[in-house]
């Protein structure tokens, strides 16, 4: 009887662990998608000829608190100026 209770609890923890893994994967995918979309938007705005600061302000109007930082926007502008053709994403070990 006690062994059955232990197995039931263990299975519950295993399901909880699987659920946490699934949720973390979904959240990671959502964040990666948002960041990629912002990079693409920034590339579009870059081609219009505005400064990184002006484009960051426009992104902030659209994305609100979830906008990349101005420092990151400047870094992307440097990459665009160096000839980067398309924003690329990396999986950072995933």
Secondary structure, 3 states (H helix, E strand, C coil): CHHHHHHHHHHHHHHHHHHHHHHHHHHHHHHHHHHHHHHHHHHHHHHCCCCHHHHHHHHHHHHHHHCCCHHHHHHHHHHHHCCCCCCCCCCCCC
